[in-house]
Amino acid sequence: PTPATDVYALGVILYELLCGRLPFEAESLMEQIDSLLRKTPPRPRTIEPAVDPVLEAICLRCLAKDPSERFPDAAELGLAIEASPREARPKGPGFLLPLALVGSLGALGGALALRPPSPRPHTLPWPP
């Protein structure tokens, strides 16, 4: 996993929070994989017109096919959500905790990225 894959995964969560469904609906696993590789997800506002354009843009940036077009890491995603206007955020208790969780995961990702690497890899002794 890379920061780009983390951002994509958080984008899927955000999309589901905004739209009530996954970015791609498919009948089979192969169709799902094909959609992930080749298709662009529907804009959240075409599914849920009440979605704010700011959050829609954040979500679609997370789901960009080209990893270089996504947020550089989860911390930047968290900052973008925190900077979004309060009125842009979904209303109601069903959205408050999950949206805060996505933002918090972004902040946690940033903190972990700043942590110095471990001096030695964590390995299990072999044979057990």
C-alpha angles and dihedrals in degrees: 000000000000132000087262092058091047090053091048091051091049088049090056090052091048091048090052091049092051099041106024091236142065120275092251127036114200140171095220141021091252091052089049092051091047090051092049092051102039113019136072114229117246113267108264091234091060088060099034111021092193092068110115116242091233094058090042090056091048091050095047091048089056090052097048112137091224107068091211089065093057126084107286091240144346092270091062089048090052090050091050092052091046090050093050113106112268090234089057093062119093115264129231137051092279090066104032100073098040093047090049088049092055090050092046092049087054091053091046090051090054092050092050091048090056093050113105114249120265113264092233133019118259106247134162117239113253129243095034 
